[in-house]
Amino acid sequence: MPHASKIVHPAGPDAPHAFDIIPLKPRNGTLDAKCPVCHGYGEWNTEIDLVSFRCKRAVCPRCMGAGWVETGSDPIGMPDIELSPKGQPEWVVRYVPGEDVADESIPAGNLASP
């Protein structure tokens, strides 16, 4: 027997229901500020059933799902999987260059003087 459903399609992180049933990501000790795109969630709903809460999600391209960003130029280590020379998958740490974020997303205690 099919269940009742009310499916909505949030258009992005600023849409209603975009962050329903998604918890805020905890701060990683190496990252400084909440992501200005996803506001610390790391992902958002692209489709959600408001009755059963089944959903499809998109990972934030700005913070790569971490919810937090580096405010300076320090590289950010992200876990990744690559194929070894023998053709076997292996865990590696991929370093992504940090990018500056808008000043309004940086907590007051983290502002560096020029």
C-alpha positions as CSV (number, residue, x, y, z in Angstrom):
1,M,0.0,0.0,0.0
2,P,1.6,3.3,-1.0
3,H,2.0,5.9,1.7
4,A,0.9,9.5,1.5
5,S,3.5,11.9,0.4
6,K,4.2,15.6,-0.1
7,I,7.3,16.0,-2.1
8,V,9.0,19.4,-2.4
9,H,12.1,20.4,-4.5
10,P,14.2,23.1,-2.7
11,A,16.0,25.1,-5.4
12,G,19.2,25.6,-3.3
13,P,20.5,26.3,0.2
14,D,18.3,29.4,0.7
15,A,15.0,27.6,-0.1
16,P,12.5,26.5,2.5
17,H,13.0,22.9,3.7
18,A,16.5,22.9,2.3
19,F,18.0,22.0,5.7
20,D,15.1,19.9,7.2
21,I,16.4,16.9,9.1
22,I,20.1,17.9,8.4
23,P,22.2,18.5,11.5
24,L,24.9,21.2,11.6
25,K,28.4,19.9,11.1
26,P,30.8,20.1,14.1
27,R,33.7,22.5,13.6
28,N,36.8,20.8,12.4
29,G,39.8,22.1,14.3
30,T,41.6,23.2,11.2
31,L,38.8,25.2,9.6
32,D,37.9,28.7,10.8
33,A,34.3,29.8,9.7
34,K,30.9,28.4,8.8
35,C,30.6,28.0,5.1
36,P,28.9,31.1,3.6
37,V,26.9,28.9,1.1
38,C,25.5,26.1,3.3
39,H,25.7,27.9,6.6
40,G,27.5,25.1,8.4
41,Y,25.4,22.1,7.2
42,G,27.7,20.8,4.4
43,E,24.7,19.7,2.3
44,W,21.1,20.5,1.6
45,N,18.0,18.8,0.4
46,T,17.2,18.8,-3.4
47,E,14.1,16.7,-2.9
48,I,12.3,15.9,0.3
49,D,9.1,14.1,1.2
50,L,7.6,16.1,4.1
51,V,5.5,13.1,5.2
52,S,8.2,10.3,5.3
53,F,11.2,12.6,5.3
54,R,13.0,10.6,2.6
55,C,15.2,12.9,0.7
56,K,17.9,13.5,-1.9
57,R,20.8,15.8,-1.0
58,A,23.4,17.9,-2.7
59,V,26.9,18.3,-1.2
60,C,28.0,21.9,-0.9
61,P,30.7,22.7,-3.6
62,R,32.2,25.5,-1.5
63,C,33.1,23.5,1.6
64,M,33.1,20.0,0.0
65,G,30.6,18.9,2.7
66,A,32.6,19.9,5.7
67,G,30.3,22.8,6.7
68,W,33.3,24.9,7.6
69,V,35.9,26.7,5.5
70,E,39.5,28.0,5.8
71,T,39.6,31.8,6.0
72,G,43.3,32.0,5.1
73,S,45.5,30.5,2.5
74,D,46.4,27.3,4.4
75,P,45.8,24.1,2.4
76,I,42.9,21.9,3.6
77,G,43.4,18.1,3.8
78,M,40.4,16.2,2.5
79,P,40.2,12.4,2.6
80,D,39.9,10.8,-0.8
81,I,40.2,7.5,-2.6
82,E,42.6,6.9,-5.5
83,L,43.8,3.9,-7.4
84,S,47.2,2.7,-6.5
85,P,49.8,1.8,-9.2
86,K,48.6,-1.8,-8.8
87,G,45.0,-0.8,-9.5
88,Q,43.7,-1.2,-6.0
89,P,41.8,1.6,-4.3
90,E,43.5,3.3,-1.3
91,W,42.8,6.1,1.1
92,V,44.8,9.3,0.5
93,V,44.7,12.9,1.8
94,R,44.1,15.4,-1.0
95,Y,45.2,18.9,-0.2
96,V,42.9,21.7,-1.5
97,P,44.1,25.3,-1.4
98,G,42.2,27.5,1.1
99,E,40.3,30.5,-0.1
100,D,39.3,33.7,1.6
101,V,35.7,34.0,2.5
102,A,33.5,37.1,3.0
103,D,34.2,39.0,6.3
104,E,30.6,38.6,7.5
105,S,31.0,34.8,7.7
106,I,34.1,35.0,9.9
107,P,33.5,35.1,13.7
108,A,34.8,38.4,15.2
109,G,37.6,36.6,17.1
110,N,39.1,35.1,13.9
111,L,39.6,38.4,12.0
112,A,43.2,39.0,11.2
113,S,44.5,42.5,11.0
114,P,46.1,43.4,7.6
